[in-house]
């Protein structure tokens, strides 16, 4: 139930982000979701892509500082309170959320929320007990 996220350390200067997307496009890698956190000097780009292993290899070969991180993708109702149900389940289990970002599925009335938490297995169990669907990698990579 874990998915692979690509994380890149980027210098905060013109052209770095476009270079990442250019490399991914050249290798037919589709971005499913992204998050970019930055400071004045650098940023951390987090990507969910349809082929994380290839993305990792081609970005590393291009000289980027890149890693693969396991995260959870949770399907929630795209309605007021949908996110609160997942957050409440994780909080009730005493789990800390390191970061979160979301995207909306094209063909349904669901949203997908990506969580990085301290203990992935406990988070999966807590979400399942609350009736919240955790997606497999293949489901997310092909949305």
Buried (B, 14 or more C-beta within 10 A) or exposed (E): BBBBBBBBEBEEEEEBBEBBBEBBEEBEBBBBBBBEEEEEEBBBBBBBBBBBEBBBEBBEEEEBEBEEBEBBBBBBBBEEEBBEBBBBBBEEBEBEBEEBBBBEBEEEEBBBBBBBBEBBEBBBBBBEEBEBBBBEBEBBBEB
